[in-house]
Amino acid sequence: MELDNIVTALTEIKDDKRVPRNVRSSLQETIGELTCENENISIKLNTAISILDDINNDTNIQPFTRTQIWNIVSMLESFQSDMDS
């Protein structure tokens, strides 16, 4: 699994107009974090997971969007565990 697939999934959610503006902003921050060239990969993954966890606590997002974000968090955690092995 590559980070490009995760970034693509995040971008699709961010481009959905039904997603609240503050959540789209946080998703953009997550995408920026994952695509930053100057950061250590484990720091990028931990920061992205943290931001996405915060998004999931937002009461304004739809259940479908919440599920998509949980899936992306799972992909990031899987990516992280693959790197550790």
C-alpha positions, 0 to 999 in steps of 0.5 A: 500500500502506498501513501499515494492511495491514501492521499487520493482517498483523503482528497476525494473526501476533501472535495466532497461539498457535503463535508463541513468546511472545518473538516475539509481544512483538517483533511487538507492539513493531513494531505499536506503532512503526508506529502511533506518531503522534509519530515520523517515518515513515522512522524508524518504517519503519527501526525496524520493519524492524530489529525484524523482522530480529531476529525472523527470526534467532530459531531458535524460529519456524516456517518459515511464520512466518519467510516471513510476516515476510520478506513483511512486511519486503518490504512495508515496504521497498517502502513505504519506497522508494515514499516516497523516490521 
